[in-house]
Amino acid sequence: MSSLEEFAEELIEELRDRKRKLGEAKKRLTELGAQVIIPEMEIEGKKVIGVGIKGDVAYVVEPNGMEKELKKVLRVKEVVLVPVR
C-alpha cells in the first residue's frame, strides 16, 4: 500500500470518527432539550465540540475547562459539561 493510500485511509477514519462524535453530541444535546445546537466552534484557538443552549444554560460535550470562555462568548449564566455515552 502506498503512503498516499495510507494517508487517505487515515483521513477517512478521522472523518468517520468526527462525524460519529458530532452525531452523538447532537443526539445527547437534543435529549437535554437544547433550543440551539452548535456542532463545533473555536474559542481562543481551542476546538469546542457539541454546544447546546437552553435558556441561560450552555451544555458542552467537549472540552472540559473552558467554562469561563464559553460563558463570555455565549452570554449564558451557567456551563454544564455533558458526557456522551
N, C-alpha and C positions, 0 to 999 in steps of 0.2 A: 504494500500500500504506500502510495507517495505521501510526502509531507503535506501536500495540498489537500489530499483526500482526508488525512488525519485532522488537519485544521478544520475542514468543512464539517466533519463528524463532531468535533468538539464544539463548534459553533452551533450546530443544530441541537446538540444536547443542552447547551446553555440556554438556548431559546425555549426549548421544551420545558426546562426547569423553571425559567422565568414565567412562562405562560401558566404553568401549574400553580406556582406561588401566588401569582396575581389572581387566578381563579379562586383559590382557597381564601385569599384575603377578601375578595368581593363577596363570596358566599357568607363568610363569618360576619362581615360588616352589615350585610343585608339582614341577617338573623338578629342583629342587635337593633335594627330599626333605623340605621343611618339614613338621613334625608339626602345627604350629598356624599358621594364616594369619589375619592381621587385615587386612581390606581397607583401612581407613583409621582414623586416630586423631588426636587433637590433643594436643600436648605444649607447654606454656608458650605457648599461642596460635598455634603453628605446626602446620599440617596435615602429617601423615606418611601417605604412600600406600604400600601394599604392604609389610607386615611379615610375615616368616615366621620361625618359631622352630624350630630343630632342636638339641636338647640345650642347650648353654650358648652357642649362637651365634644371633644375630638377623640375618637378611638383610633389607635395606631397599631398596626401589626408589627412593623419593624422600622427602625431600630429602637432599642431602649436607650434612655439617657438624653433625649432631645426635647424633653417636656417644655423647658423654658423657651426654646426657639419656636416650637410649634404653637405655644400659647400666643407668642408675639405675632407670628406670621398669620395665623388663622383667626386671631382675636376671639379666643374662647377662654373660659374660666378654668377648665379642667382638661387634662390629657390623660387618657387611660390606655395602658398597654394591653393589647388583646392577643392572647396566644392563639395560634391557628392549630387545630387538631392534627 
